[in-house]
Amino acid sequence: MTARGRTVTELLRDGAVVTYFDDSPTAEDVFRRAVAMGPEIVDPGTNLRWIPLIRTDSRIDLVPWATVVDIAPHD
């Protein structure tokens, strides 16, 4: 996956804004936005990919790739 000629991992390193689906019972909205804190993390046992994020409430979270809706590069 690329955007403007860059890979997703490069976008995440640049502090991209990630929009993702949040189905937790305490979620105020179905979709959340947070800022990427680094490259994706791959679980070697399952090959699932995760994105480390810092949320607007300053909490750090790992979000599964399957829930990502959009990645907007930080320009």
C-alpha positions in Angstrom: 0.0 0.0 0.0 1.4 3.4 -0.9 0.3 7.0 -0.8 2.1 9.7 -2.7 4.8 7.2 -3.5 5.5 6.3 0.2 4.8 3.0 1.9 2.3 2.7 4.8 5.2 2.2 7.2 6.8 5.4 6.1 3.5 7.3 6.6 3.2 5.9 10.1 6.7 7.0 11.0 5.8 10.5 9.9 3.0 10.8 12.6 0.1 10.0 10.3 -3.5 10.5 11.5 -5.1 7.1 11.5 -8.9 6.7 11.4 -10.1 3.4 12.7 -13.3 1.6 13.6 -13.8 1.3 17.4 -16.5 -1.3 18.4 -15.7 -1.1 22.1 -18.8 -0.7 24.4 -17.4 2.5 25.9 -16.7 4.2 22.5 -18.5 7.5 22.1 -18.2 7.3 18.3 -17.9 4.4 15.9 -14.8 5.9 14.3 -11.8 7.3 16.1 -8.7 9.3 15.0 -5.3 9.0 16.6 -1.7 9.8 15.7 0.7 7.0 14.7 3.7 6.6 17.0 5.8 4.5 14.8 5.9 1.7 12.3 3.5 -1.2 12.3 4.1 -4.1 14.6 3.7 -7.7 13.4 2.9 -10.5 15.8 5.3 -13.3 14.8 2.9 -16.0 16.1 -0.2 -14.9 14.2 1.2 -12.5 11.5 -1.4 -10.0 12.6 -0.4 -6.3 12.1 -0.9 -3.6 14.7 -0.4 0.1 14.7 0.8 1.9 17.8 -1.2 5.1 18.3 -1.5 8.0 20.8 -5.2 8.9 21.1 -6.7 12.4 21.7 -7.1 11.5 25.4 -3.3 10.9 25.5 -3.6 7.2 26.0 -1.4 4.8 24.0 -3.1 2.0 22.1 -2.4 -0.8 19.7 -5.0 -0.9 16.9 -5.3 -3.9 14.6 -4.9 -3.2 10.9 -8.2 -4.8 10.2 -10.0 -1.8 11.8 -8.1 0.9 9.9 -10.3 2.9 7.6 -7.8 5.7 6.5 -4.3 6.8 7.0 -3.6 10.5 6.3 0.0 11.5 6.1 1.2 14.3 8.5 2.4 17.1 6.2 
